[in-house]
């Protein structure tokens, strides 16, 4: 009897990424996952990204969804998750900080029935990468999140979060910006699900290069951790 293949849905939230959107899509296409569904959600980009998506990217991916107003990363992911039809769903930022070649080791525990949710950790069993202020903020937010959720994560703020599709589609995502990270972690914990981590590589970019998360997002994350606490 032929073994049924599993499909990985890759959701890419995108906002003003005209320089990186084509390179990241090409990397995703080369990732060693046999069956994949690529969904891009353009969050009302204003820098030419939309034109690139329509002319260059559309023939390469499964679906592109265009927001008519900017809603933030959480809003884009909410749209993308509901559109996904694969067995497992993973988040891929539109920048070049994370390596799609690492999908297999992140999603394998879910495909094999050993986990329901897996986070790719930039800090698990390895030297912390990235700029000092960002590392310190990430560490503090992860510690606070763990305190209220009972999880034992090293990297709550990571982009690479993979879920069994039924799990992520059952969660009502309320946060529109980067508060999505602690919100989804808290709501996964409330379902009694233990989040598994797998080590990943990381190539951080600077604010000048387009990094969008800032100090206000950190304060919002603290509020979200408290808001959705057990």
Order of alpha helices (4+ residues) and beta strands (2+ residues): beta-alpha-beta-alpha-beta-alpha-beta-alpha-beta-alpha-beta-alpha-alpha-beta-alpha
